[in-house]
Amino acid sequence: MDTILSLINVSKNYGPIKALNNVSFDVPEGSVFGILGPNGSGKTTMLSIILDILKPNSGGFSWFGEYGGSPESRKQIGSLLETPNFYHYLSAVDNLNITQAISGRGTKKDIDEVLEIVNLTHRKRSKFSTYSLGMKQRLAIAAALLGTPKVLVLDEPANGLDPEGIAEIRKLIKQLADRGVTIIMASHLLDEVEKVCTHVAILKKGTLLTAGNVDEVLVNEDIIEIASSNMEALKTAFENYKGVTNLKLDGKTVHLFFPAGTADIEEVNRFCFQQGITLNHLTMKRKSLETKFFELTNN
């Protein structure tokens, strides 16, 4: 898998405040790469640097293997850092015509296509002022898609949306990824990142805590969740079970914790059968991204 973007020891200061501290990671082609962190962690600063809006104090980046990027490479990058200033009294088509004319990205023929991608064709003649927040955000993404970019950079794409709007953006991101678009998105909505991202980088006060494949970042222990009609007997049976590093009785289930990659769900089921215990619940779980995020950031 080729690398679309590489950050190389990027640092950025605002006076005494270190917004980014020697940050390095790679974004693979075709990935949905989530940049996570609490407010003030440096997410927007990072996106602004890779889009040439800000200059780093030290370090740099490469797009498509070219250090610092180029005018040609930038034509392959669509971005949404804040909600664009669309004209409220104009339709989606008219607003995109203006965006296309000013940016020079794509052609007027692209407008119908991007509206179809973001599922706004049926409302393309409606005034922007009549759109829901989710529709407005989808139109902003349509504007970023003009010119058929290979990469889409989004800053908090679901911020401020209701659950329906969040679901719409989640579906759109998945559809764009299926089309082969590499997506780099900053977000604090951990649940959404876990549902759509293939890779993740976690920032805290400008420092990179971890980065990599979502499954690899999450895997530091396996969790098997079990339940039976006699929970106390079930808990007692597993207190000295080989390989269990921790055991918790959590309401109506027992959680068995194992080192990453060592849990054997079939062996647990077989052990219960041998002990005369009938399970009514047995499943393998992974630590949620939210749990991992809060552990890493101590927040």
Secondary structure, DSSP 8 states (H G I E B T S, - for coil): --EEEEEEEEEEEETTEEEEEEEEEEEETT-EEEEE--TTSSHHHHHHHHTTSS--SEEEEEETTEET--HHHHTTEEEESS-----TTSBHHHHHHHHHHHH--S-TTHHHHHHHHTT-GGGTTSBGGGS-HHHHHHHHHHHHTTT--SEEEEESTTTT--HHHHHHHHHHHHHHHHTT-EEEEEES-HHHHHHH-SEEEEEETTEEEEEEEHHHHH-SEEEEEEEES-HHHHHHHTTT-TT-SEEEEETTEEEEEEETT---HHHHHHHHHHTT--EEEEEEEE--HHHHHHHHHT-
